[in-house]
Each structure stands twice: as C-alpha cells, then as structure tokens.
C-alpha cells in the first residue's frame, strides 16, 4: 500500500521543477506506442503519467531540456510545438466549458445582461475577451466593486483566457466581449478550465483566428448586437 502511495505522489510531481501539485496545477503527458509525447488533459490515457507544471514555460523547457526522456527513462519524442498544442487543447476545453454553461442556462453575455446579473448578485465569475476594449471592462469591474461594497457580492474573479472570436464560436454567435457565469452546479468545472488556460500563458493569437475580430490593423473589438 505504501509503495502505491509513493508511486502516486511521484506521478504528480513536476518533471521540470521537481515540485508537487494537484492535478489542477499540473498537466499529464504520456508516451504513445511510438514513443511520442502526448498531452492528456483529461488524465485518462493509458500509460505512466509524466507531469509538468501547467505553464507554457515549463512545457517548453521540458521539451528543450529532454525532461520527458529522463522522466520516462526511455527515448521520448517531444515535438517543438508541444507547448502550442497544449495551449490549443486548453483553449478548446475552456471554450467547450463555456458552451456547456450557456446550454445549461448558467452563462449570460452582453454588457447589459452581465450588468443585470451583477446587480442581482448572481454572478460567480466575470469573463472578458482578451481583445475587448478596456472601457466596457472597467465599467463592469466598477459595478463589481460597488456590488461588493453593498454586500450584494463577495469577491468575483475576472478572467480573460479567450479571444472574442473564440468566445463567439463557443457560444454560437459573433464577437462576444463580456460574459458572466452565474451561480449553479457547473461553476466549479467552468472556472477551473478558464483559470487553467489563463495561468498557462497564451502566445499571440492563433494563426487560424488572426483574420477574426481584431481586423487587419489589429484594432481592439467592441461587442456586436446580442
């Protein structure tokens, strides 16, 4: 029993930093039958888990310094674009979580609807597009501060893990700049997926979305009708 416990703890120690952490703090990788390093965000793939701190820098270092081979004690083929792949997968999970929240009636979008949710003390997380104009965001954050002073709300996290077009695609509409997760059974999972992506650290906009709402001049977007 003690041996199994020690092995379990070893699996959840970052192979780059040597630091321990929960599954939410780390990303699990496994080797496929050909020895290629494969991210396993859901933690369900067979094989010995190779855990890395959930940050772009840690994943990039694991690739560059050969940490996967050393941890696996076997040749491991880690693609140079692995950190980008992990970001893409994390973004997809975050977007999927938003979509599920919307279908469950646990998400509102648009400045006015988010403002109403704040005033009613219903929101548990404010979600702002990474490329949204700051003016609307500042106004909503001010409303959060007022709601806290009036004891309508406690501290509410403000997250910006996704771009406007990513949020829009997830929610089946155009640009989405402001969204709010409201109280309900889905809040823990949705917030966890959003936080994980935001903490990971994003690079520039993905190539397949560069022609999206920023436009050719890269100007910030404002929210269209909802």
N, C-alpha and C positions, 0 to 999 in steps of 0.2 A: 504493500500500500504506500509506504514512504517513497519507494522508488518511482512509482507512477506519479506521485505528487511532485517530486523533484523534476521529473521529465516535463510535466505540465507547466511548471514555473519556468523552466528553461525555454520552452517554446514561446513563451510570452515575454521574452527579453530581447530587446533590440539588438540585432546582429552588428549594427554600426556603432552605437553608443555604449552598449552593454547595460543600459538602464531598463528596468522593468516597467510595465504599464498594463493597463486594462486593454481589452480588445478594441475599445473606442480610441485608445491612444496610438495603437499600432495597426499596421497593415500586414496581412498574412500573404506570403508568397509560397508557391510550391514549384517543384520541378516536374515538367511533363515527361512522358516516356522517352523523349529525345533529349532530355536534359536542359530544356529551355525554361527560363524563369517566367512563371505565370502569376499575375496578381489574383488573389482570391478574397475579394472584399466581403463576400458573404460567409467566408470561413467554412465552406462545405466541401471543397475539393479534396480528394484522397491524397495521401502522402504526408510526409513530415513538413510541418509549417516552419517557414523562415520568416521571422517577424522583424519589421522595420518601423521605426518611428514614423508616424503619419505626417511627414513633411516632405516637400519636394527636395529640399537639400539633402535629407537623409537617404531618400531613394536614389538620387543622383550619385551620392557618394558610395552607396552600396554597389552600384554598377561600376563606377570608375575605379574603385579600390579592390574589386574582387571579393567583396564580403560574402556574396552568395556562395561562391565555391568553397571558401573556408568554412562557412557555417554548415554547408551540406556535406563537407568532406568528400566532395566529388566534383567533377567538371560541371559548371553551370553556365549556360549561355544566356547572358543578360543583355538584351538589346539596348543600344544607346538611347533610344526613345522611350524607355520604360517609365521614366518619371512623367512624360507627357501622356502615356497611355493610362497611368493611374489617375492623373487629373481628369482625363476624358471619362473614365469609368465613374469616378466620384461625382462628376458633374451630371452624368446620366442618372445616377442614383438619387441625387438631390432633386433633379427635375422630375423624376418619376414620383418621388415623395410628395412634391407639390401637386402634381396631377391627381394623385390619390386623395390628398387632402381636399382638393377642390370638389372631386366627385362625392366625397363624404359630407360636403357642406361645412367643412372646417376651415375654409380659406375665403377671404374676401379680397377683392382687388379694386384698384382705383382710389384716387385721393379722397373723394367724398365718402365712399363706403368704409375706407380704413379710418377716417376721422370719426365717423359714427361709432365704429366698433371701439375706438379708444374711449370716446365719451361715455359709452355704456359699460366700460370696464371689462370688456370681453376678450381682449387680445392677450396672447402669451408670447408673441414674437412679431416684430416688425421686419419685413423683408423688403429691401431696397435693391433695385437693379444697380449693378456696378457702374454702368454708364449713364445713369439717370442724372438729371440736373439737380444741383445741390439745393436749390431754393425750396422745392417741394419737400425734400428730405428734412431740411432744417425746420420747416413748419410742422411736420409730423412729430419730429423729436421734441419740439417745444410743447406740443399738445401732450406728449407722453410725460414730460416734466410737470406740467400743470395737473394732469390726472394723478400723478404720484403725490403731489403736494396736497391734493384734495382727498387723498387716500382712496381714490377710485381704483387705482392700480398699484401694484408693487413694482419693483424693477422689471423692465421688459427689455430683453436683448434686441439689438438692432443688427441685422446680418445683411451682408451684401456678397453672397457667394456666386451669383449668377448674373449674366448679362440680360438686357431687356428682351432680346430675341429668344434667348434660351428659356426665360420665364414664359414668354408668349407661346412658344412651341409646346411647352409642357402643359399650358392651360388652354390650348386650342384657340388662340387669338393672336392679334398683332402684338405690338410692343406692350409689355407690362412693366411699369416702373415701381409701383407701390403695391404691396400685398401685406396681409396680416393673417397670421394663424390664430384662430380663435380656440377657446377652451374646448377640450374634448379628448376622446380616447386616443387620437392619433398624434397628439402633440409631442410626446417623447421621441418617437421614431423620426418624425419630420425634422424636429430641431436637431437631433443627433446627426442626421445626414447633412443638413445645411452647415452645421458647425464644423463637421469633419472636413468638408470641402473648403470652407473659409480658412481654417487653420492650416490646411495643406499648403496653400500658397499657389496662386494661379499665375501663369505666364500671360503673354499678350493674348488677345482674342484668338480663338481657334480659326484656322485658315478658312474653314467652311462657313464661318459666320462674319467674315470681315466685310462683306458687302451688305450686312444687315443694317440695323437701325442707326449705326454711327454715321453712315454715309461716306462718300469718298474723301471728304475733308476731315473726317474723324470728329465732327462736332457731336456734342452730347445730345441725347434724345430727350424729348418730352413725351408724355403719355398721350396716346390717341384715345378716341372715344371708347368707353366700355359699356 
